[in-house]
Amino acid sequence: MAHHSQHTQSSHSLPSRRSALALGGGLIAAAGLTACSGGSTGTAGTSASPLAPASSAGGSIRILDDNTNKIFQSGVVAQFEKDTGIKVEKYEQANFNDLHDRLATLFSAQDSSYDVVMTWAAWSAEFGRAGWLQPLDRSAVPQGVLPAALDAVSYGGTVYGLPKFASAQTMFWNKNLFDKAGLAPDTAPATWDDFVSAAKELTGGGVYGYAADMGNTDGAYQNFLRVLLLNGGTMYDADNKPAFNSDKGVDALDRLVRLLRTDKVMSPSSLQITNSSDLNTLFANGKAAIVFNWPAQYPVAVAQGALGASAVGNGILPGITVKSASIDGSEGFAINAFSQNKAAALKWLQYVTTAPVQREMVQKEGWFPVTTSLLQEKTVTSHLPIVSTYLQESRYPIKRFGAPWYSDVVQQLSTGITTAMLGRTTPKKALDTAADQASAIIAKYK
């Protein structure tokens, strides 16, 4: 999801042709590779044996990442080479929005140009199911990795990678604007009704009580999913049938529409904001009093010339029928199933989860660390105090619903969400139509 340039989480825009390519290629790959015995270097397929750490690894690897993180190019790659003796022949970053098609093309051609690729919940499911990512043995997973972060690199009980950072959305508010509006600046809105009430008080004079990033496919989906979860709803039932058009789903979308069209507390720019970094800036500039955003919001808001730490409030998301819930935005690395040096590739995946790299991820980029021990380490919590909120939020559901059909379903669902936000259809009609489309899409995968 920067996700986030990612990483603009919300910048995940996945045109349907992408998943169509992936689906077609995936089925071809699955059909063509099921006969592979798998597990050995350079072979791939849905039957590939899980990869366990090797006693020794060497040679060179190539890495294809998205453009969320700067720490790898600025020092981690060099330190990895020094510490392991493995040469990183190429570390390349690509725009997240271009990466899906590129990976699908690479995989469908059984191209081994890159040993390590960036992944997240949707791609772990889509590419993993297609047999394009190397399954990992449980012994390859470092101790203490956060379950939510590990979920982002897993699908159907199979681990396809290791996380590079953990991420979930929490609530940020501008204490100065709260104070100016006569609201208690240190008190977070505890419920959805409290949030709406505060947003009404905060709207005026060029400031909106709330803003979101709904300007592209994944942004619209993320913003609806968050309210759906806060309303106790779910995307699918136990049989993977769409359930987002339930009464709870319709009520969730209706609440989102009312923020914009009835209460008029949501910045109209929310329908044009296509990534979380723009939302970061809007909040940091004092133009939105409350946002629900990724952890990278914090360093932007407290930076010199922005709001400053004393003006930034942070708390768990306010629930509707449940206490709280959130959406996951963790990212990771996976191994290309066609890699010729999987042992060295696994060394990279594991190296990224180590404490020194994770501390750097926290201190220089503001993402959450991937292990439970670091979440409670003083050097981490002192530098990124919102880690304590993440620990609180982790007591409640944090989901993303990554699935092989994610891209196509999200494409259809987001169209319905946006149409409802524009007042051109009702939330119920929008979701019922999207659910019918989603059922047809999912049926192709069974």
C-alpha positions as CSV (number, residue, x, y, z in Angstrom):
1,M,0.0,0.0,0.0
2,A,2.9,4.1,0.4
3,H,2.3,1.3,0.4
4,H,3.2,4.6,0.7
5,S,5.9,6.8,-2.0
6,Q,4.6,4.1,-1.1
7,H,5.3,4.8,-0.3
8,T,2.4,6.1,-0.3
9,Q,0.2,3.3,0.7
10,S,-2.6,4.9,-1.0
11,S,-0.7,5.3,-4.2
12,H,-1.4,1.7,-5.0
13,S,-3.2,2.1,-8.2
14,L,-3.8,-1.1,-9.9
15,P,-5.5,-1.0,-13.2
16,S,-7.5,-4.1,-14.0
17,R,-5.3,-5.0,-16.9
18,R,-2.5,-5.6,-14.5
19,S,-4.3,-8.2,-12.6
20,A,-5.7,-9.6,-15.8
21,L,-2.1,-10.0,-16.9
22,A,-1.2,-11.6,-13.6
23,L,-4.2,-13.8,-13.5
24,G,-3.7,-15.1,-17.1
25,G,0.0,-15.5,-16.5
26,G,-0.6,-17.0,-13.1
27,L,-2.9,-19.7,-14.3
28,I,-0.5,-20.4,-17.1
29,A,2.4,-20.6,-14.7
30,A,0.5,-22.7,-12.3
31,A,-0.6,-25.1,-15.0
32,G,2.9,-25.3,-16.5
33,L,4.8,-25.6,-13.3
34,T,2.8,-28.1,-11.3
35,A,5.0,-30.8,-12.7
36,C,8.1,-29.1,-11.3
37,S,9.6,-30.9,-8.4
38,G,10.6,-27.4,-7.0
39,G,12.8,-26.4,-4.2
40,S,16.0,-26.6,-6.1
41,T,17.8,-23.6,-7.3
42,G,16.3,-22.1,-10.4
43,T,13.0,-24.1,-10.3
44,A,9.7,-22.8,-9.4
45,G,6.0,-23.8,-9.1
46,T,3.2,-24.1,-6.7
47,S,4.7,-27.4,-5.4
48,A,8.1,-25.8,-4.7
49,S,9.6,-27.0,-1.4
50,P,9.9,-24.4,1.3
51,L,13.3,-22.7,1.5
52,A,15.3,-23.1,4.7
53,P,18.4,-21.1,5.6
54,A,21.6,-22.6,4.1
55,S,24.7,-23.2,6.1
56,S,26.6,-21.0,3.7
57,A,25.6,-18.5,1.0
58,G,27.6,-16.4,-1.3
59,G,27.8,-15.0,-4.8
60,S,25.7,-12.1,-5.8
61,I,22.0,-11.0,-5.9
62,R,19.9,-8.4,-7.6
63,I,17.1,-6.6,-5.8
64,L,14.0,-4.8,-7.2
65,D,12.3,-2.6,-4.6
66,D,9.6,0.1,-4.7
67,N,10.7,3.6,-3.9
68,T,9.4,3.8,-0.3
69,N,12.7,3.5,1.5
70,K,16.0,5.4,1.2
71,I,18.0,3.6,3.8
72,F,18.9,0.6,1.6
73,Q,20.8,2.7,-1.0
74,S,22.2,5.0,1.6
75,G,24.0,2.4,3.6
76,V,22.2,-0.9,4.4
77,V,23.2,-2.5,1.1
78,A,26.8,-1.7,1.6
79,Q,26.7,-2.9,5.2
80,F,25.0,-6.2,4.1
81,E,27.8,-6.8,1.6
82,K,30.4,-6.2,4.3
83,D,28.7,-8.3,6.9
84,T,27.8,-11.3,4.6
85,G,30.3,-11.2,1.8
86,I,27.4,-11.4,-0.6
87,K,27.6,-8.9,-3.5
88,V,24.5,-6.8,-4.3
89,E,25.1,-6.6,-8.0
90,K,22.1,-4.3,-8.4
91,Y,19.6,-2.6,-6.1
92,E,16.9,-0.9,-8.1
93,Q,13.9,1.1,-7.1
94,A,10.8,1.5,-9.2
95,N,7.6,3.5,-8.7
96,F,5.1,1.5,-6.8
97,N,2.4,2.1,-9.4
98,D,4.5,0.6,-12.1
99,L,5.9,-2.3,-10.2
100,H,3.0,-4.7,-10.4
101,D,2.9,-4.9,-14.2
102,R,6.7,-5.1,-14.3
103,L,6.8,-8.0,-11.8
104,A,4.0,-9.9,-13.5
105,T,5.8,-9.6,-16.9
106,L,9.1,-10.7,-15.3
107,F,7.6,-13.7,-13.6
108,S,5.5,-14.8,-16.5
109,A,8.7,-14.9,-18.6
110,Q,10.3,-17.0,-15.8
111,D,13.0,-14.2,-15.8
112,S,15.7,-14.6,-13.1
113,S,17.1,-11.1,-13.5
114,Y,16.1,-10.2,-10.0
115,D,16.5,-12.5,-7.0
116,V,14.7,-10.4,-4.5
117,V,11.5,-8.4,-5.1
118,M,9.3,-6.1,-3.0
119,T,6.0,-7.5,-1.9
120,W,3.0,-6.7,0.3
121,A,-0.3,-8.4,1.2
122,A,-2.0,-8.3,-2.2
123,W,1.1,-9.4,-4.2
124,S,2.1,-12.1,-1.7
125,A,-1.3,-13.6,-2.4
126,E,-1.4,-13.0,-6.1
127,F,2.1,-13.9,-7.0
128,G,2.5,-16.5,-4.3
129,R,-0.6,-18.4,-5.5
130,A,0.7,-18.3,-9.1
131,G,3.9,-20.1,-8.0
132,W,6.1,-17.0,-8.7
133,L,7.4,-16.5,-5.1
134,Q,9.6,-18.9,-3.3
135,P,7.8,-20.4,-0.2
136,L,9.9,-20.1,3.0
137,D,10.4,-22.7,5.6
138,R,9.3,-21.6,9.1
139,S,12.9,-21.9,10.2
140,A,13.7,-19.0,7.9
141,V,11.4,-16.6,9.9
142,P,13.3,-14.8,12.6
143,Q,11.9,-15.0,16.1
144,G,9.5,-12.4,17.3
145,V,8.3,-11.2,13.9
146,L,5.0,-9.4,14.3
147,P,2.1,-11.5,13.1
148,A,0.5,-8.6,11.1
149,A,3.7,-7.9,9.4
150,L,4.3,-11.6,8.6
151,D,0.7,-11.8,7.2
152,A,1.7,-9.2,4.6
153,V,4.2,-11.6,3.1
154,S,2.1,-14.7,3.5
155,Y,-1.0,-16.2,1.9
156,G,-3.0,-19.3,2.6
157,G,-0.7,-20.4,5.4
158,T,2.4,-20.2,3.3
159,V,5.2,-17.6,4.1
160,Y,6.5,-16.1,0.9
161,G,8.8,-13.4,2.3
162,L,9.9,-11.4,5.3
163,P,8.7,-7.9,6.2
164,K,10.9,-4.9,5.8
165,F,8.7,-2.6,8.0
166,A,5.4,-2.8,9.8
167,S,2.6,-0.3,9.2
168,A,-0.9,0.3,10.4
169,Q,-3.1,3.4,10.3
170,T,-3.8,5.4,13.5
171,M,-5.5,8.8,14.2
172,F,-3.5,12.0,14.1
173,W,-5.0,15.3,15.3
174,N,-3.8,18.9,15.5
175,K,-3.8,20.0,19.1
176,N,-3.5,23.6,18.3
177,L,-6.7,23.5,16.2
178,F,-8.4,21.5,18.9
179,D,-7.5,24.1,21.4
180,K,-8.7,26.9,19.1
181,A,-12.0,25.2,18.6
182,G,-12.6,24.8,22.3
183,L,-11.9,21.0,22.3
184,A,-9.6,19.3,24.8
185,P,-6.3,19.1,22.9
186,D,-5.0,16.1,24.7
187,T,-8.2,14.0,24.5
188,A,-8.7,11.8,21.4
189,P,-12.2,11.3,20.0
190,A,-13.0,7.9,21.4
191,T,-15.9,7.0,19.2
192,W,-16.9,7.7,15.6
193,D,-19.7,10.0,16.9
194,D,-17.1,11.9,18.9
195,F,-14.9,12.1,15.8
196,V,-17.7,13.5,13.7
197,S,-18.7,16.0,16.4
198,A,-15.1,17.2,16.7
199,A,-14.7,17.5,13.0
200,K,-17.8,19.7,12.8
201,E,-16.3,22.0,15.5
202,L,-13.0,22.1,13.7
203,T,-14.3,22.9,10.2
204,G,-14.1,26.6,9.1
205,G,-11.8,29.4,8.1
206,G,-10.1,27.3,5.4
207,V,-9.6,24.3,7.7
208,Y,-11.4,21.0,7.4
209,G,-12.0,18.8,10.3
210,Y,-11.0,15.8,8.4
211,A,-9.2,14.8,5.2
212,A,-8.5,11.5,3.4
213,D,-6.6,10.2,0.4
214,M,-9.3,8.7,-1.8
215,G,-8.1,9.9,-5.2
216,N,-7.1,6.6,-6.7
217,T,-8.2,3.0,-6.7
218,D,-6.5,1.7,-3.6
219,G,-7.1,4.9,-1.7
220,A,-10.8,4.7,-2.2
221,Y,-10.7,1.1,-1.1
222,Q,-8.6,1.7,1.9
223,N,-10.8,4.5,3.2
224,F,-13.9,2.4,2.9
225,L,-12.3,-0.7,4.3
226,R,-11.2,1.2,7.4
227,V,-14.8,2.4,8.2
228,L,-16.1,-1.1,7.4
229,L,-13.8,-2.6,10.0
230,L,-14.6,0.1,12.5
231,N,-18.3,-0.8,12.0
232,G,-17.6,-4.5,12.7
233,G,-17.9,-5.5,9.1
234,T,-15.7,-7.7,6.8
235,M,-14.8,-7.9,3.2
236,Y,-15.6,-11.7,2.7
237,D,-17.4,-14.4,4.5
238,A,-15.7,-17.7,5.4
239,D,-16.3,-19.0,1.9
240,N,-14.7,-16.0,0.3
241,K,-18.0,-14.6,-0.9
242,P,-18.2,-10.8,-0.8
243,A,-19.7,-9.5,2.4
244,F,-18.8,-5.9,2.1
245,N,-22.3,-5.0,1.0
246,S,-23.8,-6.2,4.3
247,D,-25.9,-3.7,6.4
248,K,-22.6,-2.8,8.2
249,G,-20.9,-2.2,4.9
250,V,-23.7,0.0,3.6
251,D,-23.8,1.9,6.8
252,A,-20.0,2.3,6.7
253,L,-20.1,3.8,3.2
254,D,-23.1,6.0,4.1
255,R,-21.0,7.4,7.0
256,L,-18.1,8.2,4.7
257,V,-20.5,9.9,2.2
258,R,-22.1,12.0,4.9
259,L,-18.7,13.3,6.0
260,L,-18.2,14.8,2.6
261,R,-21.7,15.6,1.4
262,T,-23.9,16.2,4.4
263,D,-21.7,17.2,7.3
264,K,-19.2,18.8,4.9
265,V,-16.4,18.2,7.3
266,M,-14.2,16.2,4.9
267,S,-12.0,18.3,2.7
268,P,-13.2,18.1,-0.9
269,S,-9.6,17.6,-2.0
270,S,-9.9,14.1,-0.4
271,L,-11.2,12.8,-3.7
272,Q,-8.2,14.1,-5.6
273,I,-5.4,13.2,-3.1
274,T,-3.7,10.1,-4.5
275,N,-1.1,9.3,-2.0
276,S,-0.5,9.4,1.7
277,S,2.5,11.7,1.4
278,D,0.2,14.5,0.1
279,L,-2.1,13.8,3.0
280,N,0.9,14.0,5.3
281,T,1.6,17.5,3.9
282,L,-2.0,18.7,4.2
283,F,-2.1,17.8,7.9
284,A,1.4,19.1,8.6
285,N,0.4,22.5,7.0
286,G,-2.6,22.8,9.4
287,K,-5.2,22.5,6.7
288,A,-6.8,19.3,8.1
289,A,-7.4,18.9,11.8
290,I,-7.8,15.1,11.9
291,V,-6.4,12.4,9.6
292,F,-6.2,8.6,9.7
293,N,-2.8,7.9,8.3
294,W,0.3,5.7,8.2
295,P,3.1,6.1,10.7
296,A,5.2,8.2,8.3
297,Q,2.7,11.0,9.0
298,Y,4.5,11.6,12.3
299,P,8.0,12.6,11.2
300,V,6.5,14.9,8.6
301,A,4.2,16.6,11.1
302,V,6.9,17.1,13.7
303,A,9.6,18.3,11.3
304,Q,11.1,21.7,11.6
305,G,8.7,24.3,10.1
306,A,5.7,22.0,10.5
307,L,3.4,21.5,13.5
308,G,6.1,20.3,16.0
309,A,5.8,17.3,18.4
310,S,3.8,19.3,21.0
311,A,1.0,19.9,18.6
312,V,0.5,16.4,17.3
313,G,-2.0,14.1,18.9
314,N,-2.0,10.4,18.1
315,G,-4.4,7.7,19.2
316,I,-6.2,4.6,18.0
317,L,-8.9,4.9,15.4
318,P,-12.4,5.6,16.8
319,G,-14.8,2.7,16.4
320,I,-18.5,2.7,15.4
321,T,-19.8,-0.7,16.7
322,V,-16.4,-1.9,17.9
323,K,-13.8,-0.2,20.0
324,S,-11.3,0.2,17.2
325,A,-9.8,-1.5,14.1
326,S,-7.3,-0.6,11.4
327,I,-5.8,-1.5,8.1
328,D,-2.4,-2.9,7.5
329,G,0.3,-1.4,5.2
330,S,3.3,-3.5,6.0
331,E,5.7,-4.3,3.2
332,G,8.4,-6.9,2.7
333,F,10.8,-8.7,0.4
334,A,10.2,-12.0,-1.3
335,I,12.4,-14.3,-3.4
336,N,11.8,-14.7,-7.1
337,A,10.9,-18.4,-7.6
338,F,13.2,-18.4,-10.7
339,S,16.2,-17.0,-8.8
340,Q,19.5,-18.7,-9.3
341,N,20.8,-17.8,-5.9
342,K,18.0,-18.3,-3.4
343,A,20.3,-19.0,-0.4
344,A,21.9,-15.5,-0.8
345,A,18.5,-13.9,-1.4
346,L,17.2,-15.4,1.8
347,K,20.2,-13.8,3.6
348,W,19.1,-10.4,2.4
349,L,15.5,-11.0,3.6
350,Q,16.7,-12.0,7.0
351,Y,19.3,-9.2,7.2
352,V,16.6,-6.6,6.7
353,T,14.7,-7.8,9.8
354,T,17.8,-7.5,12.1
355,A,17.7,-4.9,14.9
356,P,20.3,-2.5,13.4
357,V,18.4,-2.2,10.1
358,Q,15.1,-1.9,11.8
359,R,16.3,0.8,14.2
360,E,17.5,2.7,11.1
361,M,14.1,2.2,9.5
362,V,12.4,3.7,12.6
363,Q,14.8,6.6,13.1
364,K,15.3,7.7,9.5
365,E,12.0,6.9,7.9
366,G,9.4,6.6,10.7
367,W,8.0,3.1,9.9
368,F,7.3,0.6,12.7
369,P,9.9,-2.2,13.3
370,V,8.9,-5.7,12.4
371,T,9.7,-7.5,15.7
372,T,7.9,-7.3,19.0
373,S,11.1,-6.8,21.0
374,L,12.0,-3.6,19.1
375,L,8.5,-2.2,19.7
376,Q,9.3,-2.0,23.3
377,E,13.0,-0.8,23.0
378,K,13.6,2.6,24.5
379,T,15.7,3.9,21.6
380,V,12.7,3.1,19.3
381,T,9.9,4.4,21.4
382,S,11.8,7.6,22.3
383,H,12.4,8.3,18.6
384,L,9.0,7.3,17.4
385,P,6.5,7.7,20.3
386,I,3.5,6.7,18.2
387,V,4.8,3.1,18.5
388,S,2.9,3.0,21.8
389,T,-0.3,3.8,19.8
390,Y,0.5,0.9,17.4
391,L,0.8,-1.4,20.3
392,Q,-2.7,-0.3,21.5
393,E,-4.1,-0.6,18.0
394,S,-2.7,-4.1,17.7
395,R,-5.2,-5.2,20.3
396,Y,-7.9,-4.8,17.7
397,P,-8.3,-6.2,14.2
398,I,-5.7,-4.9,11.6
399,K,-6.5,-6.3,8.2
400,R,-6.0,-5.7,4.5
401,F,-7.6,-8.8,2.9
402,G,-4.8,-9.5,0.4
403,A,-6.0,-12.1,-2.1
404,P,-5.2,-13.2,-5.6
405,W,-8.2,-11.3,-6.8
406,Y,-7.4,-8.2,-4.8
407,S,-6.6,-5.9,-7.8
408,D,-9.7,-6.6,-9.8
409,V,-12.1,-6.6,-6.9
410,V,-10.6,-3.4,-5.5
411,Q,-10.9,-1.8,-9.0
412,Q,-14.6,-2.5,-9.2
413,L,-15.3,-1.7,-5.6
414,S,-13.4,1.6,-5.7
415,T,-15.4,2.7,-8.7
416,G,-18.6,2.2,-6.7
417,I,-17.2,3.9,-3.7
418,T,-16.2,7.0,-5.7
419,T,-19.5,7.1,-7.5
420,A,-21.3,7.1,-4.1
421,M,-19.0,9.8,-2.8
422,L,-19.9,11.9,-5.8
423,G,-23.6,11.4,-5.0
424,R,-24.4,9.7,-8.2
425,T,-25.7,6.5,-6.6
426,T,-26.6,5.3,-3.2
427,P,-24.1,3.4,-1.0
428,K,-26.3,0.3,-1.2
429,K,-26.5,0.3,-5.0
430,A,-22.8,0.9,-5.3
431,L,-21.9,-1.9,-3.0
432,D,-24.4,-4.4,-4.3
433,T,-23.1,-3.8,-7.9
434,A,-19.5,-4.2,-6.7
435,A,-20.4,-7.4,-4.8
436,D,-21.9,-8.9,-7.9
437,Q,-18.8,-8.0,-9.9
438,A,-16.6,-9.3,-7.2
439,S,-18.4,-12.7,-7.1
440,A,-17.8,-13.1,-10.8
441,I,-14.1,-12.2,-10.4
442,I,-13.5,-14.5,-7.5
443,A,-15.2,-17.4,-9.3
444,K,-12.4,-17.3,-11.9
445,Y,-10.0,-18.3,-9.1
446,K,-11.8,-21.4,-7.9
